[in-house]
Amino acid sequence: MECRVGCGACCIAPSISSPIPGMPHGKPAGVRCVQLTADNRCALYGKPERPAVCVRLQPHPDMCGNSVAEAMLLLSALELATQPEK
């Protein structure tokens, strides 16, 4: 599957615990990454400072669905399902 250009769901819905340039403590779920451009593209794509977790994340129908809205729902559900127990 190819990444849906301009989607940005993977840069908003999930939490990222590793440092991101401009977000040294990572980002919480539901918060837009500071490296996501106005047209929902990664400003760090292809650059060495892009976090490894972002580089390794590959688009898949189970997380991307058929639309941006579906991707947000699927990724938000995955985020909830993988949160540590309190």
N, C-alpha and C positions, 0 to 999 in steps of 0.2 A: 504494500500500500504506500502511496506517496502522501506526503504531508499536504494538508489542505492549506493552500497559500492564504494568508490573512486570517487564519483561525485564531491562534493564540490561546486556545483553551488550556493547553499544557503549561502555559506561562502564567495562568491565573488560578485555575481550580486547585491544583495540588500544592501542598507545602513543599518547600525545598530547604533542607537543613544545612546544606553546604553554603559557604560564602559565595556571593554573586557581586561583581563590581557594582558598587552603589548600594548594596544590601549586605554588609559584612556578616550579618547573623542569619543569612538566608531570608526566606519569606514565608509568612503564614498562608495557609489555604485560603483561597478566595481573594487574595491580594494580588493585584497586577504587578508583575516584575517590572522594575525600573528600566530594564533593558528591552522591554517590549515597545516597539515604535507605535506611532499613532495609527498606522495601517496594520497593526498586529503582526509584525515581523520581528525576529530577534536581531537586535543591533550587534550582538556578539557572534552571530552565526559565522562559522569558518575561522574565527579568531582564537588564538591560544588561550585567552582569558575566559573563554566560555566554560562554565563548570562542567566537570566530567559527567555528572548526573544528567545534564541536559544533552550532552553529546551522545550518551548511551541510549537515551530514550528514543525509541523508534515508533513511528505511527503504526497502529494496529486497529482493525475494525472494532475490537472489544473496548477500546478506549476512545476512538475517534467517531464511531458511528457514521451516520450519513449526513450530518450537518454540524455546524458550530454549536447550536443549541443542544443537540444530542451529545456532542463531545463534552460540553460543560456538565451535563447531567451524569454521564458515565464516569468522568474523572472525579467529580465531587463524591459520587457513591464509592469509588475506589479509595479515595482519601478517607472517608468515614470508616470503611471496612478495615483499613490498615492502621488506624490510630492505636497507639498503645493503650492498654487498659489502665484506667485510673484507680 
